[in-house]
């Protein structure tokens, strides 16, 4: 069991305290992704800051998707380059610190976004989400160093589970103190940005105290730009040796496109399609965090028993079921009421669907991160997780833009079925991945690298 004690590291891997410090970054940054992207500020931006301009919020939804897509595109361009520099100079913690401080500052500034201040709102979301997303890749790059391959599923799951617990704490404060995302409550709810920033600032401190930089810095003879371009170019040529990682990243591109759609639009969907009350929305806050934590922990254990690939595909099947349930909630509720003479409300049925979506969310994110860790040589972990970040955020660009455009044509409810196609495609592509071969390729590259360094 992982705990925050001072147990010593074994076989060169991290101590329990260091693993806890690493996982605390997941705990801390959930305040941003939950309160700003998924739940509160997204709804505030679409319904209050932009508002309904006679088009059933379609312009507001499109602008929200545009801001997220631009920030993810910036990650696509820069994440592999930063990862290459981090590996070469052994500066993972330095880059992580920069992204962390940038997220805190830009998130706090969301306080100044008032109704009608659309441009400044878009700009701050682009900047804060870019900084947050880069930090997500940076912290993930430490994973292969924390434990042996057979334990990475549990470690990754522990991080995600602790993250969702952090989200539960952040959501609890928001529900009790700040209230609903509405025009009438704007003067209180506008503090969601400073609160998320402060939560992230304080609770991530253990990460920087306990997480170690294990790499050996190479000489500074060349510029960061030269290091980044040279190493990334070399890695592109070497990808033929990492075929299973390459195929998996393509699969991840499709699956994460679906996940980012849900992260960005689930609570907007609840407000616009389901028409939920504030109390039901608040309960959904809690349900998603608890079930996502359970999914991350449970499937982390399953992954170490059955294998990362098989577990990842199981989580995608869960997602397909969850999306169909999300889409069908209004019609199923109406049919059940008519067939059995009941008085169920769609918003209450939607809470049950939220349990399935939460399990899918926690388990799929944990499994994908651990699988990349298994396929990554230690000396290239930051760079390979930079490509993981690239695949994730390119997925965000494609998924959110497709959903944003599609919902302007056929509405948000029908558009959500796009996710089913994305998850099924991801499952079909992942069928070509051979987990054992992928792990052996990483070990072989590591061995050859040591031999070449010894000869040099």
N, C-alpha and C positions, 0 to 999 in steps of 0.2 A: 504493500500500500504506500502511496506517495503522501508525504507529510512534510510540514515545514520544520523539520528538525535539523540538527547538524550532522546527520549521518555522513560518514565519509564516502567519497567516490570509490568505486571499484573498477578495476581494469581500465583506468584512464577516463571513465565516463563521469557524468555529473553526480554530485551528491543530491540527496533529497531536497536540501534547502535550495540548491541552485535550480533544480527542476521546478520547485515551487516559485522561485523568483521569475523564471522564464514564463511560467503559466500565469503569473500575476499581470503580465502585459495583456493577455487575453481578457482577464478580469477587468482591467482598466479600460481598454479600448471599446468594450461593449457599450459603454455609455454613449460613445459617439455613434456607432452603427445603429444602435437601437433607438436612441432618442432623436437623433438628427436625420438619419437616412430612412429608417424603417417606419417609425411610429409618429412622433410628435411633429418635428419640423417639416417633414414631407407633407403631412396633412395641413399644417399651418400655412405652408407656402402655397399649396394648390387652392385651398378654400378661402384663405384670408388675404395673403399678400398679393396674389394674382387674382383669385376669386373667379366666380362664374360670370363670364361675359356674354351670356346668352347662348353658350355652346355646350352646356352641360359639363363644364370644366375641361373641355378637350384641349384648349390652348394651354391652360395651367399644367395639365398632365404632360403635354408635349415639352413645355419649357423645363419642367422638372427632369424629364428623361434626357433632355439636351444637356443640362448642366452635369448630370452624372456621366453621360457618355463622353463629354469633353475631358472630364477629370480622369476617366479610365483610359482614354486615348493617350493622355500625357504619361500615364503609368506604362502603357505598352511601349512607348518610345524610350523611356528612361530606365525602367527597372532592370533589364539585363545589363545595361552599361554600368549602373551603380553596383550591381552584384559582382561584376568583373573586378571593379576597383576594390571593393570590400574584401574579396578573396586575396587579391594581390598584395594589398597593404595591411591586411588583418585589421580592418576598421569597421567591423560590423556594429559594434556598440556606438561608435561615433556617428555613423549614419543613422542608426536607430534613434539616438538622442536628438539629432537635428529634425527628423520627421516628427518625433513626439512633441517637441516644442512648437513646431510650425502648426501642428494640429491643434494644440491647446490655444494658441493665439488667435488663429482664424476662426475657431469654433466660438470662442468667447465673444468675438466681434459680431456674431449673428444677433446679438442683443439689439443692434442698431438698425436691423432690417424691419421696417414698418410697412403697413399696408400701402401698396403702390410702389414701394422701393424694389422693383423687380430686378433691375440691373445689378444693384449692389448685392442683392440676395443670390443671384446667379453666380456672381464672381466669388463670393465667399464660400458657396457650396463647392464650386470647382476647386478652389485652393485647399479648403479643409479636407475634402474627400480625397484629393490627390495626396496630401501629406499623410492622411490616415492609411490609405491604400499602400503607399510605399512602405510605411512602418509595418504593415501586415506581412509583406514579403520579407522585410529585414528580420523580423522576429522569427519567422518560420525557418530561415536559413540556419538557425542554431540547432534545429531539431536533430539532425543526424549525429551531432556530437554528444547528445545528452544520454544516450543509452544504446545497448546492442539492438540489432535489427528486430529481434523477436519481441522487443519491448516498446518499439516506436508507436505501435497502435495504442497501447495504454497511455503512453506519455502524451501523444497528440490528443487523445480523447479526454484526458485529464485537463489539458489546457482549454479545450473547447468547453468542457463542462464547467470549469471555474469561470470561464468567460460568461456563460449564460447565467450563472449565479450572480456575477457582477452586474449583468443587465437587470436581474430581478431587483437588486438593491437600488440601482439607479431609477428603475421604473417605479418602485415603491415610493421613493421621495417625490418623484414627479406627480404621481397620482394624488398623494396626500397634500402636498404643499403647493404645487403649481396649477393643478387642475386640467381642464380640457383645452384642446386646441380650437378656440373659437374667437370670433371678433369681440364678443362681450368680455372674454377673459384675457384679452391680448396683453394687457399691462402686467399680468402675472406670468403668463405662459412664455412671454418673450425672454424670460430668464432661463429658459431651457438651454440656450447656448452657453452662457457662463457656467451653469451648473455642470453640464456635460464636460466642459473644459476643466473645471476644478476637480471633478471626480477623476478624470484621466490623469491630471497633473499629480495628484496625491497618491493614488493607489498604484501607479506604475513605479514608484520609487524603489520597491524591493527588487524590481528587475535590474535596475542600474547598480544596486548595491551587491547583488549576489550572482548575477549572470557573468560568466567569464568569457574573455576573448582568448580562444585557444590557438588561433593561427599564428604563423610566423611571418612578419612583414618582409617583403622583398625590397631591394634597394630603390630609392626614390629617383633614380636617374632620368626618368621620363615623366611627362605630364599625365594627369589623370585622364585626359582625353585620349592620349595615345594608348595608355593601359587599357582603357575601356574598349576602344575600337579594335585593338589588336587581339585581346582575349576573346571578345565576342565573335570576331571573325574566325578565330581558331576553333572555338567551340562549335560554330555552325558546321565547319568542316568535319569535326569529330562526331557530330550527331549520328553518323552512320554506325558508330560503335554503340550507340544508345538507342537502338530502334524501338525498343519497348517503351522507353520514356517518351520518345517522340510521338508514338501512336497514342499513348495515354494522354499526353498534353492536347492532342487533337480531340480526343473524347472529352477531356475536361472543358475544352472550349465550348462544346455544345451543352454539357450538363450545367456549367456555371452560368451560361446565358440564361437558362431557366431559373436557376437559383437567384440570380441578381434581379430578374423580373419580380420574383416573389418578395425579395427583400425590399425593393423599391416601391412596390405597388400593393402589397397585401393589405395594409391598413387603409390605404386610399380606396381599395376595393371594398373593404368593410364599410367605409363611410358612404361611398357613392352607389354601390350596387346592393349591398345587404341593408344599408340604412340603419346601422346599429345605434343603440343608445350609448351614452358615455359610460354607464356602469358595465355594459357588456364589453365595450372596448377595453376597459380597465382589466376585466377578468381575462380577456384574451392576452393582454400584456403578460400576465402571470402564467397562464397555461403554456404559452409558447416558450417562455424561458425554462420552465420546469421540464417540459417534455424534450426540449432541445438538449438540455443538460443530461437527461436520462439517455437520450439517443447517442450522444457523444461518448458517455461512459460505457454504456452497454455494448454498442457496436465497436468501441475500442477494444473491449475484451474479446468480442466475437472475432474481430480482425486478427488478433494474435493466435486464435484457435483455427480459423478457417482460411486465413490468408487475406491480404489486402484487396486483391482484385475481386475475389468473390464477394467480399463484404461491400465493396464499392458498388458492384452491380445490384446487390440486394437493396442498397439505399436508393438507387435510381428507380427500381421497381416500386418502392414505397412512394417516391415522388409522383410517379404516374398516377397511382391511386389517389394521392392527395389532391392533385390538380383537377382530376375528374370530379372529385367531391366538392372542391371549391366552386367549380363552374356550375355544378348541378344543384347546389344548395337551395336557391330560390324555387326552382321547379319541383325538386323532391319534396320540399316542405309543403308546397301547394298541393301536390298529389296526395301526400299522406293525410293532410287535413281533409281533403275532399273524399278520400277513400274510406277513412276510418272515423270521420266526424270529430277530429281533434282541433285544437286551437294553437298548435305549435307556431312559434315565430322563427323566421329564417335566421335571425341573429343568434338564437339559442342553438339551433342546429349547427350553425357556423362554428360555435365553440367546440363541438365534437370534432369537426373537421380540423380545427386548429391543433388538436392533439396529434393527429396524423402528420400535419405539416411540420410541427415542431420536432417530432421524432426524425423526420426526413432531413430537416435542416441540420441538426446537430450531427447526425451520423454521416451524412455525405461530405460535409466539410472536413470532418476529422479524418475520414478514410482517404480522401484525396491528398491531404497534406502528408499523411504517413506514407502513402505509396510513392510520392515524389522523394521523400526522405530515403526510402529503401533503394531507389534507383540512382541516388546521387553520391558520387565520390566525395569524401570529406573535403578534399582540397578544392572542390568546385561547388560546394554546397550553396554558397551565397549566389553564385552565378546561375546555378540550376534553379534555385528558388526565385531568382529574377525572371527566368523563363516561365516558372509557375505563376508568378505575378503577372507576366505578360499575357499568358493564356487566360487567367482569371479576368483581367480587366478588359482584354479584347472581347472576351465573352460578355462582359458588362456593356461594352459599347454596342455590340451587335444585338444582344438581347433587348436592351432597353430602347434602342432606336427602333428596332422592329416592332416592339410592343407599342412604343409611342406613336409611330405612324399608323399601325394597324388599328389602334383604338380610336383614332380620328375618323376612320372609315366605317368600322362596324361596332364600335363601342367597347368598353373595358371588359364586360363579362365574356363576350365571345372571343375576344383577343387572348384571354388567359389560356385558351386551349393550345396556343402556340407552344407553351411549355411542354405539353405532352409530346409533341413532335421532337422537341429538342432533347428530352430525356431518353426517348426511344432511340434516337440517332446515336446518342452517347453510348448506350448499352451495346448497340451493334458494333460500333468502332472498338470499344473496349474488349470485345470478344477476341480480338487479334493480339491482345497483350499477353505475354508469357511472363508471369511474375518471377519465376526462378531464373530465367534467362536474363531478365532485367537486373536482378540483384547480382548475378555473376558478372555481368558487364561492368557494373560499378566497382566490384572488387578487383576485377582484372585491370581496369584502368588505374586504380589506386596502386596495385602491385607494380605495374609498369612504370608509374610515376616515381615510385621509391627507387626502383632499379636505375632509372635514368639520372635521378638526383645523386645516387651513390657513385655512378660512373663519372658524373661531372665533378 
